[in-house]
Amino acid sequence: MNCENVKGLCLKYTDLTEEDINILDSMVLQIPNTAELTGTDIFIDAPIKDGFDAVVLAWARPKCRSLYRNSVVGELALATSEPAVYRTLITGETCRDVRGVSQEGIPIAQTVVAIRNPCDKIIGVLIMERDISEELRQEEQFEFLTQTAERLSNTLMNLSMTGSQFENWVGNGIFVLNKYSKITYVNKKAAKIYQEYHGFEALGHDFLFAMFNCSCLEELLDALKSPTEFCIMDKSYLFEAYPLVTYGDLSGCVISLRDITDLRKKERELNAKSTVIREIHHRVKNNLQNVAALLRLQMRRSDLDTVKAEFAASINRIISIAMVHDVFACQNCDSVDLKDLSQRILKALLESSTSTEQSIEAHVIGQNLHLQSIKAVPLALVINEILTNSFKHGVRHLDKAVITLEIIEKNGQILLTVRDNGPEPEVPFDKVKQRRLGLQIVDSLVEDQLGGEFGMERINGMTVVTVSFPIHNSEGRL
């Protein structure tokens, strides 16, 4: 508490009796507790003699925070500066939450209560003052938001009329700018981001100066005419802007920002995993090629053509599997281009299965279809075995051979058709499939792993082998 000799001040400035002074003096002892309980500054003023003003007799302030840095005890409270004090001294009525400005320029609300003696004469006033700076700020903001509520409604209506999908912005941060690029509306999410980045509130500030290196609203709209990503404080945001047009003139814009930090983080994690998976495919391919190389060395140690033929068939099967892993090692996806894979297998077989005296015209035709990795390996083996069968048993003794592999997709089914101009087998195709190991492998893989059908027939002087299977598996995935 800060007070001087109450009696001395009263004798100097007032015409109060000694009994009145004692009443005020006793009240002075009570105001420190009141100040602490209410968290406000408490004063006791008394009317001066021959005037309308009052003198400050005592002041008590709370320990937490006071409106005053310096004591005002002994100073005059002018009626023109503190009308609530003057009114209570004259009328005796209690004045509640009367707004004013303190002697140090702080907006305050005063509550003034009259102090009376036993004869009901007003001998002073008890004054409670509290800081209302925050209340005024909130009131100003509320008034501002009230004024912009209609503008925001019109904004959303304009966006709807122009076909903008603003409903997709639910959960995004939203800024509304006027034609001077001042922020006239900001929702909670956008306000938080702006506050964290700049350290001050968004409303009323220049968006161009604060967020982007643009000199006018038109430049901003041009920069954000399509979703644009920006990094702010180690976070990624996607900005998008729509113009607001009133009576044909640009009147402002709406800006949406969406936090895509988690999305970018997941993308980086997926890229890292994809790199690891590609490396695994690369190592599997290398290991399979090493196995094929070892088999070639073993094959060269044999003088029997039948043994060499079996080794060659096994090597081709291993190489066809290695090609699948090579495709996955070179691309960043979980599917394989079926046409590209078929061309790789055909090229490898042409290099290993034909002689220099023989002319073979071999082609892969049809659609570029992508197949999921789970089906790629068995299908590579199927293609290898069918083409090997054509080279080995179909066109082997022809001077001019023709082999065509066609790939098409129809009604949810992938259809592979291999045609060659080799002679017709001496036994029915059912027995051909039973006698040849490669065709037995095809039959097993097509039925068990691809869920399809395998057939052979003779059409227009050509041997035609067909494999059909669903492009989707039973769970509906590719």
N, C-alpha and C positions, 0 to 999 in steps of 0.2 A: 504494500500500500504506500502511496505517496501523498502526504498531506503536511501542511504547515500547521501552525497554531490556529485551530479553528476559531477560538475566541478572539485572537488578535485580528484575523481577517474580518470577522463579523463586526468588531468594534470599528475597524477602519472603513468598511464599505457599506454596512447596513445599519438600520435603526432597530434591530432585534433586541428584545429584553434579555436579561441574563438567563431567565428560565427557558426562553426559546433557544438560546445558544447552547444550553446544557442538553436540550433534546437533540439538537443536531450533532453535538459532540458525542453523545452516546450512540447515535446511529452510525457515525463514522467507524466505530469499532466493529460493526457488524458487516460492513460491505466487502471486506476481503473474502470471507467465506462465500458470499453471494457471487462474487466475481469468479471464483474457482468452480463453483457448482454449475454456473450457467455458461462459462467459457466466454464471457463478455467483459468489456470495460464498464465499470460502474463509477458514476460521479454523484456528488451532492453539490448542488448550487443553491445559492440564496439570493433573493432580490436585493439590489443595491438601493440606497436611499435616494430619493429625488430623481428617479429614472426608471426606464423600462427594461434595462439589462440586468444580468445576474453575474455573480462572482463565483468562481469554482472554489469550493471549500476543501474538497477531498477527492481522491482518485484511487481506485483499486483495480488492478489488472490481473488476468489469469496467468498462470505460469507458462501455459503452452504458447500463447501468442497474443500480442496486444496490438491495437490499432495505432498506438502512439509510441514514438521513440523517446520523446521528451515530455517532462511533466508540464501540465497546464494549470496546476493548482495556483491560485492567486490571480489568474487571468480572467478577463471579463468575457462572458458569453453574450454577444450582442444579439438583440432581438431580431435584427434583420438577418443574421446568419443562422440562428437557431429558433425558428418560429414555434416549434413544438414546445420548447422550454417556456417561451413567452406566453403561449396560450394556456399552458397548465398553471403558470403563476397567476394569470389573470382570472381564469374561469374555474380552476380546480379540477377540470376534467382530465382523465387519463388519455394520453395520446399513445397509440400503439403503432409500431413499425412505420414511423414517419421517415421518409427517405431524405437524405441530405448528404453533405460532403464534410468530412472531418477537417480539422485545421491543417492536416498534413495531406489533404487532397484525396483521401480514400472514401469511396462511396459507402455510406453507412445507413442503418435503419435504427432510429431512436424510439425507445419506449420511455415515456416520462410520466412519473407518478407524483402527485402532490404530497408534501409533508405538512401536517397540521399540528397545532398545539392543542391543549385541552379546550381552548375556547373556539376551536374549529377555524382558527385563522391560518392561512397558508404562510408558512415561514421558510419554505424551501421546496426543492424538488429532488427526487431520486431518478437518475438517468441511467438507462442501460443502452449501450451502443454495441452493435455487431457489424462485422464486415459483410457486405452483400455483393462484393465484386463478382463472385462466382455465380450468384443468382442472376445478376444482370447479364452476365455473359450467356448463361443458359436461356434467359428470356429472349435475348437478341437472336440467338441461334434458333430458338423455337419459332420466333416471328419470321425469321428468314426461311426456315423450312416450310412454314405454313404458306408463305408467298410462292415458294417453288413447287408446292404439291400439285397445284393446277398445271403448272408448266410441265412437270414430269408426266402427268396423265396425258396431256396433249402430245408429249414426246412419244409415249408408247403408242398412242393412237396413230400418230403420223408414221411410225415405223411399221405398224400393222397394215396401214393403207398402202405403203410402198412395197409390201411383200417381204419385209425383213423378218427373219426367224428369231425375233427377240426372245421368244419363249425358251430358246436354247441357251439363253444367258442366265437362266436360273442358277443361283449359286456363284455367279461371277461377281467381280467387283465392277461397279458402274459409276462413271463420271458423266455429268451433264455440263457442257460448256456453253456460254453465250457467244455472241459473235465476236466479242473481244478476247476470247479464249479464257475468260474467267470461269472458275469452277462454281456453278450455281447449285449443284446437287451432287452428293456423294453418299453411297450406301456404306454400311458398317464395314464390309470387307475391304472396299477400296480405301476408306478412311484410315483403316489400320495399316495398310501397306504404305500409304502416303506418309503417315505419321512416322512409321519406322524408318523410312528412307530419308525424309527431310527434317524430322524433328519438330514440325509444326503442323497445325491443322490445314486441311485442304481447302475448305470453303473460302471463297473470295480470292484465292491466289491464282496466279497465271499458270495454267497447265503447260503451255508451250515452253515457258522459261524453266519451269521446274522439272519437267520430265523429258522433253525432246528438244533437239536442236532445230527448231522450226521458227520462222519469223512471222508466220500468219496461219490462220485457221485452214486456209486452202492447202497450204503445204502439208499440214498435219493430216488432212483427209486424204491427200494423195499418197502420203507415206503409209497410211493404214487402210488403204482401200481394200486390201486383202489381209487376212490374219497374219500378223508379223510378230516374231518372237524377239523378246528383249530379256537380258539378264540384269536383275536388280538385286544387289546384295547377295550374290551367290544363289539366287533363285531365278527360275525361268518362268516368264509370263508371256501369254499370247494376247496381244492387243488387237482390237478391231474397232473401227469407227464407222458411224453412219451419220450423214449430214442431216440437219434439221432445216427445212425450208419453209418460210412464212411469206405468203403472197409473192412467191416467185424469187424471193431473196434469201440468201444463206443467213440463218439466224443463230446458228450454233451447231453442235453435234453431240452425239452420245458415244461414249467410249466404253467398251467392255474389256476387262482383262481377266484372264483365267490362269490360275496357278498350275503350271504343267511340270513343276519340279520333280514330282514323284514319277510322272510319265517318262521324263528324260532319264531319270535314274534307272528305271526298269529297262529302258532301251539300252543303256550302257551295260547293264548286267546281262541282257540277252545277247548283245554283241560279244561280250567276253565269253559267254558260254558257247556261242556259235563258233568263235575262234578255236576254242578247245575241241569242240566236236569235229571241226574241219581237220585239225591236227591229228585227231584219232583216226579219221578216215584215211588221211595221208599215210600214217604209219601202217595201218592195216593193208593198204594197197602195196606199200613197199615190202611188207612181210610176205604177202601173197606172190609178189613177183620173185622174191627170193626162193620161195618154195618151188615156183615154176622153173627157175633157173637150176635148182638142184635136180628136179626131175629130168630136165634136158640133159644134164651131165650123166645121169643114170641111164637115160635112153641111149646115149651114144656108146655106152659100154656093151650094148646088146647087138648081136648080129641077126636076130630074128625079126623079120618084118612085122609079124603079128604083135610082138612085144612092143616094138617101136610105135605101132599104130595105137595101142592101148595107152602108152605113155603120152603120145601126142593128143589123144582125146582128153585125157586127164588135165594136161597142160592147158588146153583150150578152155576147159571148164573153169580152171582156176583164174586164167586171164580174164574171162568174161566177168567173174565176180570182182576181180581187181578193178575192172573198168568202172563198175558201179561206184566203188569207193573213191576212185579217181574223180568221178563227176562230182560227188559230194564234197571232196576235198577242195575243189576249185570254185564252188559256188556257195552262196550264203542263203540256202533255202533247204527245206526238207522234202523236196520233190525232184524228180529227174525227168529231163526231156526224153521221151521214149524214142523219138525219131533219131535224135543225136546219139543215144546209146546204141541203137540198132546199127547206125552207120559205123560206129567205132568197132563193134563186134564183127561186122561184115568186112571191114578193112583188114582187121587182124587175121581173119580166116583166109582172105584172098592172098595175103602175104605168105601164109604157112601151108596152104592146101593146094595151090595150083602150080603147074609146071610152066616152063618157058614156052613150050610148044602149044599150049592150050590158050585159046582166046575166050575169056569169060566176060560177059556183059552183066554186071550186077548193080542193082539200084535199090534204094529205099525210097518209097513214095508214100504220099498220104499226108495226114494232119500232124501238126506239132502238138502232141498231147503230153501233159505232165502227170507223172505217177508218183504216189507216195512211196517213201523209202522202204516201207515194210514189204511192198510188192516188187520193188526194183530188182532185188537179188534173185528171187526165183524166176522172174520174167527174163532176166539176162541169161540164166541157164537155159531156159526154154528156147530163146532165140538162138543161142549158140548151138544147141542140139539139133534144132530143125535145119539151120543153115549147114551145119556139119553133115547132116544126113543128105542134103542136096548135093554138096560137094563130093561126098564119099560114095554115095550109091546112085545119085541121079545123073549128074553131068560129068562124071569122072572121065569117061572114055569119049566124050564129044570134043571135036576140034573147036566148034563154036557153041558155047553154052550161054544160056540166058537164065538168070535168077533174079526174081523180083520179090521184095518184101513190102507189102502194103499195110499201112496203119490207118484205121478209121475208127471213129466213135459214132455209135448210132443207138438211140433209145437207151442211153445209160450203160451200154456195153462197149468194150474195146474189142475190136476184131483185128487180129493179125493174120495175114494171108501170105504164104510163101509159095511162089510158083516157079517151077523149073521145067525145061524142055527135055529132060532126060527120058529114057525109055520106061515103059510101064513095067512094074515088077512082075515077076513070073508067078508069084503067089498073091492071094488076096491081101488087101491092106490090113485086115484084122490080124493075119498071121505075120505080116511085116512088122507090126507094132510089137508083137509078142517076141519076135526073134532078135530084135535090135535093142541093145541096152540103152542107147541114147533116147530112143522113142519111148521106152518104158519110163525113163526119167522124166520125159516131157509129160507123159500121161499122169504120173504121180504128182508132179508139181502143179500142173494145171488144176487137177481135181482137189488136192488137199490144201494147197497154199493160195491159189488164186480163185478157187470156187467157181471154175469155169468148165469149158468143154474143149476136147481136142479131137480133130477128125482129119482123115486123108481120103482123097478121091482123085479120079482121072477126069479132066474136063478139057475137051478140044485139043487133045494131044499134049496136055500139060499135066504134070503131077501137082496137085494143089493140097497144101497142108493149111488147116485153119485152127486158130486158137481164139476162143471168145471167153471173156470174163467180165463181171460187173466192174464199172469204174469206181463204185462205192462199195465198201465192205458192209457187213451186216449192221455195224453201228452207225452207218451213214457217213463215214469219213472217207476221203479220197485215198 
